[in-house]
Amino acid sequence: MPVLNVAFVGSEELARTLAKKGDVRDIESYVYKEIVEGETRILSLLRPLRHPERLRPLLSVLNVAKAGVVEIDKIDAALGEVLVAFGSAGIHVGHAIISPEEGGWVDPEQVQVFLNQAGLGGWTLHESTPDEHMLRESLLSNLQAGDEAAPLVIPIDQHFNVKGVGLVAIGYVQAGTVSKHDEILVLPAQETGIARSLQVMDDDVEQSLVGDRVGVALRNLREEALHRGCILTHGDADALERHNGSKFTLLLAPFQKRELSEGDVIHAAVDLQFQVGRITSLQGVEINVEWEQPLWIQKRDAAPVIIAQLDAGKMRIMGVAKDISPV
């Protein structure tokens, strides 16, 4: 079933007009499913909660999204950070919807300038809330097959034991496919288990594809091997590269005026990982970092590695790590 994951920053009211509310964690999910000419299409809205207080839920959503919707009720620093985060994540398909607070006004021309500066010039700007049918169809028109020929990568965001089923890990298929009875390798634990069953959108399936939020029931695996940000792959795959430390060039985010220094603490967000590291050396935009825990980077050309600094004030997105390699 083709799935389009959409990063949604806006009101619960607008989200409910587009899709049916599902589970709630630090991220709310809304799902719309339709059948067109015998083919099921799914729109999955992922709404991060508690931004701007917390940055991680926003970055987690952007790690898995392929399109975006941002509802704008006012222009402030929080909006600037949201737009910069979308641009840094490479979300070039999206809709910005002006919906002012009661008695307020938002200048469309100013919003367009911000979109352009954040690298979102290709987004559609709506000066009022569009028809929900049109908006859904516009989003669903961006459905496309993922890289299912690539090695399997499933970052995990939660896990639990289910009576009669056993240990279940839930995450988003970023690359490849997973089938029942596959041998699964868990990183960084380097432990293996067997996929005894798969579930997508509450349906049991034989195989799960790119974009799916899948529950993988695993046997012969210790629960301690799983945690948020761990990654499932195939035991014989060579999908990811371990980084105890990294060297990269920082592509500085728009509006970011702060300069990093040797000894600074930073965070890297990629594939639902949110790893903390310390800069060991810095020469211009070339940075060396030592991570507190291993960072796993896909070997294929995949999602950007977003660099953030949580004590950086109003603009915590520092930029994107380019040409990243282990050291």
BARORO-935631 format. One line per field, with one value per residue (C-alpha): residue number from 1; x, y, z negated. Coordinates in Angstrom, 2 decimals. Layout:
BEGIN
n	[NUM, ...];
u	[X, ...];
v	[Y, ...];
w	[Z, ...];
//
This chain:
BEGIN
n	[1, 2, 3, 4, 5, 6, 7, 8, 9, 10, 11, 12, 13, 14, 15, 16, 17, 18, 19, 20, 21, 22, 23, 24, 25, 26, 27, 28, 29, 30, 31, 32, 33, 34, 35, 36, 37, 38, 39, 40, 41, 42, 43, 44, 45, 46, 47, 48, 49, 50, 51, 52, 53, 54, 55, 56, 57, 58, 59, 60, 61, 62, 63, 64, 65, 66, 67, 68, 69, 70, 71, 72, 73, 74, 75, 76, 77, 78, 79, 80, 81, 82, 83, 84, 85, 86, 87, 88, 89, 90, 91, 92, 93, 94, 95, 96, 97, 98, 99, 100, 101, 102, 103, 104, 105, 106, 107, 108, 109, 110, 111, 112, 113, 114, 115, 116, 117, 118, 119, 120, 121, 122, 123, 124, 125, 126, 127, 128, 129, 130, 131, 132, 133, 134, 135, 136, 137, 138, 139, 140, 141, 142, 143, 144, 145, 146, 147, 148, 149, 150, 151, 152, 153, 154, 155, 156, 157, 158, 159, 160, 161, 162, 163, 164, 165, 166, 167, 168, 169, 170, 171, 172, 173, 174, 175, 176, 177, 178, 179, 180, 181, 182, 183, 184, 185, 186, 187, 188, 189, 190, 191, 192, 193, 194, 195, 196, 197, 198, 199, 200, 201, 202, 203, 204, 205, 206, 207, 208, 209, 210, 211, 212, 213, 214, 215, 216, 217, 218, 219, 220, 221, 222, 223, 224, 225, 226, 227, 228, 229, 230, 231, 232, 233, 234, 235, 236, 237, 238, 239, 240, 241, 242, 243, 244, 245, 246, 247, 248, 249, 250, 251, 252, 253, 254, 255, 256, 257, 258, 259, 260, 261, 262, 263, 264, 265, 266, 267, 268, 269, 270, 271, 272, 273, 274, 275, 276, 277, 278, 279, 280, 281, 282, 283, 284, 285, 286, 287, 288, 289, 290, 291, 292, 293, 294, 295, 296, 297, 298, 299, 300, 301, 302, 303, 304, 305, 306, 307, 308, 309, 310, 311, 312, 313, 314, 315, 316, 317, 318, 319, 320, 321, 322, 323, 324, 325, 326, 327];
u	[0.00, 1.67, 2.03, 2.92, 4.25, 3.63, 5.21, 2.32, 2.84, -0.52, -3.74, -5.47, -8.63, -7.05, -5.44, -8.83, -10.34, -7.70, -7.41, -8.53, -6.62, -4.58, -2.03, -0.50, 3.01, 5.22, 3.94, 0.28, -0.61, -3.58, -4.35, -6.46, -6.98, -8.75, -9.08, -8.73, -9.15, -8.47, -5.31, -5.12, -3.51, -2.61, -1.92, -0.18, 0.07, 2.69, 2.16, 4.97, 3.86, 5.41, 7.37, 9.07, 9.65, 11.09, 12.96, 13.37, 9.73, 9.91, 13.18, 11.91, 8.92, 11.18, 13.40, 10.60, 8.43, 8.44, 6.10, 5.02, 2.11, 2.65, -0.28, 0.82, -1.10, 1.66, 5.21, 7.67, 10.93, 9.20, 7.88, 11.34, 12.82, 10.09, 10.67, 14.45, 14.03, 11.86, 14.37, 17.30, 15.44, 15.01, 11.20, 10.75, 7.09, 4.66, 1.88, 2.09, -1.39, -2.02, -4.57, -4.20, -5.23, -8.58, -8.19, -4.70, -3.13, -0.25, 1.45, 1.57, 4.49, 6.54, 5.70, 6.82, 10.14, 10.68, 9.82, 12.32, 15.06, 14.46, 14.82, 11.08, 10.41, 8.67, 5.99, 2.41, 1.33, -2.37, -3.64, -6.57, -7.35, -7.85, -10.55, -9.55, -10.31, -8.04, -5.28, -5.43, -5.37, -2.45, -0.48, -1.37, -0.23, 3.32, 3.07, 5.91, 7.68, 10.51, 13.92, 12.79, 15.87, 18.10, 19.12, 16.47, 16.49, 13.77, 14.48, 12.47, 10.57, 8.81, 8.65, 6.64, 5.53, 2.10, 0.38, 0.20, 2.47, 5.66, 8.18, 7.04, 9.18, 7.46, 9.07, 9.10, 10.55, 13.08, 14.56, 14.16, 11.41, 10.82, 8.92, 7.66, 10.35, 13.22, 16.27, 16.58, 19.72, 19.29, 21.82, 23.69, 23.09, 24.31, 21.70, 19.46, 15.87, 13.24, 10.25, 7.42, 4.68, 4.17, 1.36, 0.68, -2.30, -3.73, -3.65, -1.49, 0.73, 3.26, 5.60, 6.12, 7.37, 9.04, 6.92, 5.01, 4.79, 5.24, 5.02, 7.52, 6.90, 10.31, 11.24, 14.59, 15.50, 16.13, 13.95, 17.06, 18.35, 15.61, 15.38, 14.19, 16.52, 17.81, 17.64, 16.44, 18.15, 18.80, 21.57, 23.36, 22.92, 25.60, 23.23, 24.74, 28.07, 28.98, 30.25, 31.92, 33.12, 32.41, 34.05, 31.80, 31.33, 28.58, 26.15, 24.98, 21.22, 19.52, 19.18, 21.80, 24.30, 25.91, 29.37, 30.39, 33.59, 35.83, 34.36, 30.75, 28.06, 25.83, 23.10, 22.70, 19.22, 18.85, 16.65, 14.98, 18.39, 19.15, 22.75, 24.79, 28.41, 31.24, 33.30, 36.92, 38.32, 37.04, 38.61, 36.29, 33.20, 35.04, 34.14, 35.24, 32.84, 33.06, 29.62, 28.57, 26.84, 27.43, 25.66, 24.53, 24.49, 23.02, 25.64, 23.24, 22.31, 19.53, 18.06, 20.18, 21.92, 20.57, 22.89, 21.32, 22.48, 19.84, 21.26, 21.52, 18.54, 15.72, 17.38, 18.59, 19.05, 22.74, 22.62, 23.24, 26.28, 27.61, 30.13, 29.95, 32.42, 33.49, 36.68];
v	[0.00, 3.27, 5.65, 9.34, 10.51, 14.23, 16.40, 18.50, 21.60, 23.17, 22.88, 19.67, 21.11, 21.29, 17.86, 16.31, 17.70, 15.84, 12.48, 10.35, 10.75, 7.74, 7.16, 9.90, 9.98, 13.06, 12.84, 12.64, 10.62, 11.14, 8.62, 8.94, 5.84, 5.58, 3.06, 4.37, 1.94, -0.95, 0.58, 1.69, 5.07, 6.27, 9.77, 9.76, 13.12, 13.29, 16.20, 16.89, 18.07, 20.58, 22.62, 25.02, 23.64, 20.43, 20.11, 16.33, 15.47, 17.95, 16.51, 12.94, 13.73, 15.33, 12.22, 10.16, 12.70, 13.25, 16.28, 19.02, 21.16, 24.21, 26.26, 29.82, 31.82, 34.37, 35.17, 34.60, 32.85, 29.48, 29.67, 30.59, 27.52, 25.28, 26.51, 26.20, 22.66, 21.69, 23.20, 21.47, 18.14, 18.59, 18.67, 20.50, 19.51, 21.24, 23.67, 26.78, 27.83, 31.27, 31.05, 34.08, 34.15, 35.83, 39.53, 39.03, 39.37, 37.62, 39.23, 36.70, 38.50, 38.23, 34.52, 33.97, 35.71, 33.40, 30.34, 31.37, 32.05, 28.68, 26.81, 26.16, 28.38, 25.50, 25.19, 26.27, 29.27, 29.53, 32.87, 31.07, 27.49, 25.48, 22.92, 19.71, 17.50, 19.59, 19.61, 15.84, 15.19, 17.57, 15.76, 12.29, 13.26, 13.07, 9.38, 7.46, 4.20, 4.21, 2.62, -0.96, -2.40, -0.88, -2.78, -2.74, 0.17, 0.54, 3.10, 2.20, 4.70, 2.39, -1.23, -3.33, -6.85, -7.98, -10.91, -13.84, -12.08, -11.29, -8.53, -5.92, -3.13, -0.26, 2.07, 3.46, 1.56, 3.98, 1.65, -1.89, -4.34, -6.69, -9.99, -12.53, -14.97, -12.63, -12.67, -9.22, -7.55, -4.89, -2.04, -1.01, -4.12, -6.39, -8.98, -10.94, -12.14, -13.51, -11.52, -13.81, -11.42, -7.93, -5.43, -2.22, 0.04, -2.67, -5.23, -8.35, -8.35, -10.68, -7.86, -4.21, -1.55, 1.88, 4.46, 1.93, 2.35, -1.29, -3.35, -6.22, -9.06, -10.53, -13.86, -14.99, -11.41, -9.81, -6.80, -4.99, -4.94, -2.46, 1.24, 4.38, 5.19, 1.65, 0.32, -2.95, -4.26, -7.64, -9.68, -10.10, -6.46, -3.78, -0.86, 1.33, 2.67, 3.05, 6.44, 6.64, 9.96, 11.87, 14.36, 16.61, 19.98, 22.06, 23.66, 26.50, 26.95, 30.15, 32.84, 31.06, 33.61, 31.55, 30.10, 26.72, 26.29, 23.43, 21.76, 22.67, 20.05, 19.35, 16.88, 14.93, 13.95, 11.23, 8.13, 8.78, 8.92, 11.99, 11.59, 13.99, 14.71, 17.08, 18.99, 17.85, 20.07, 22.73, 24.40, 26.77, 24.73, 21.40, 19.77, 16.67, 15.30, 12.49, 10.94, 9.75, 6.76, 5.39, 7.19, 4.94, 6.49, 4.86, 4.18, 5.13, 8.75, 9.08, 11.63, 14.62, 14.58, 17.66, 19.29, 21.15, 22.85, 22.82, 25.77, 27.95, 30.14, 30.79, 29.14, 25.68, 24.27, 24.79, 23.22, 19.99, 17.72, 17.31, 14.69, 12.98, 10.17, 8.16, 8.96];
w	[0.00, 1.06, -1.90, -1.89, -5.26, -5.73, -8.40, -9.70, -11.85, -12.58, -14.51, -15.49, -13.92, -10.45, -10.84, -11.66, -8.44, -6.43, -8.20, -11.12, -14.37, -15.40, -18.13, -20.25, -21.69, -21.41, -17.83, -16.79, -13.73, -11.41, -8.68, -5.54, -3.42, -0.06, 2.74, 6.29, 9.21, 6.89, 5.42, 1.79, 1.15, -2.34, -3.61, -6.99, -8.77, -11.52, -13.92, -16.40, -19.82, -22.22, -19.71, -20.33, -23.85, -22.41, -19.14, -18.86, -17.91, -15.02, -13.75, -14.17, -11.95, -9.35, -9.35, -7.81, -5.91, -2.16, -2.12, -4.51, -5.66, -7.87, -9.17, -9.95, -12.55, -13.19, -12.17, -15.00, -15.85, -16.25, -12.68, -11.43, -13.11, -11.67, -8.12, -8.45, -9.78, -6.81, -4.40, -6.10, -5.87, -2.12, -2.25, 1.05, 1.57, -0.74, -1.54, -3.73, -4.90, -6.35, -9.17, -11.47, -15.09, -15.69, -15.05, -13.66, -10.21, -8.48, -5.47, -2.59, -0.96, -4.15, -4.41, -0.82, -1.55, -4.54, -2.45, 0.21, -2.34, -4.03, -0.73, -0.38, 2.63, 4.40, 1.74, 2.45, 0.37, -0.53, -1.81, -3.46, -4.42, -1.20, -0.52, -2.32, 0.71, 2.91, 0.32, -0.20, 3.54, 4.02, 1.33, 2.60, 6.10, 4.69, 3.88, 5.46, 4.92, 2.40, 2.78, 2.25, 3.93, 1.24, -1.92, -4.65, -7.12, -9.79, -12.54, -15.66, -17.77, -20.23, -21.35, -23.80, -24.63, -23.43, -25.10, -22.69, -20.19, -22.05, -21.47, -18.90, -17.44, -15.61, -13.12, -9.57, -6.63, -5.17, -2.56, -1.31, -2.26, -5.18, -4.97, -7.47, -8.61, -7.63, -9.86, -11.42, -12.76, -15.46, -15.60, -17.67, -19.82, -16.99, -18.00, -15.63, -15.72, -13.36, -12.04, -13.11, -11.87, -10.44, -10.89, -8.94, -9.70, -12.00, -9.15, -9.14, -6.04, -4.47, -3.46, -4.38, -1.96, -2.06, -3.88, -5.98, -9.71, -10.54, -13.68, -13.53, -16.00, -16.77, -18.30, -19.63, -20.58, -23.96, -24.74, -25.96, -22.36, -21.42, -22.22, -20.52, -17.64, -17.16, -13.60, -12.10, -9.00, -7.42, -8.93, -5.60, -4.50, -4.39, -4.77, -7.47, -8.59, -12.25, -13.37, -16.79, -15.54, -12.32, -10.02, -7.93, -6.34, -7.93, -5.50, -7.73, -8.08, -6.90, -9.62, -11.77, -13.07, -15.83, -15.23, -16.59, -18.57, -19.62, -22.71, -21.83, -22.34, -19.31, -18.34, -15.09, -13.90, -11.26, -10.92, -14.32, -16.02, -18.14, -19.18, -21.26, -20.42, -21.22, -18.65, -18.91, -16.18, -13.84, -10.84, -9.02, -8.10, -8.48, -11.78, -13.70, -16.34, -18.87, -19.61, -23.06, -21.41, -17.90, -15.07, -12.20, -8.73, -5.63, -2.96, -0.18, 0.58, -2.01, -4.40, -5.46, -8.84, -10.62, -13.16, -16.09, -19.26, -21.98, -23.92, -20.82, -21.72, -19.28, -16.25, -17.29, -13.77, -12.96, -9.50, -7.61, -7.76, -4.22, -3.07, -6.47, -7.08, -10.13, -12.04];
//
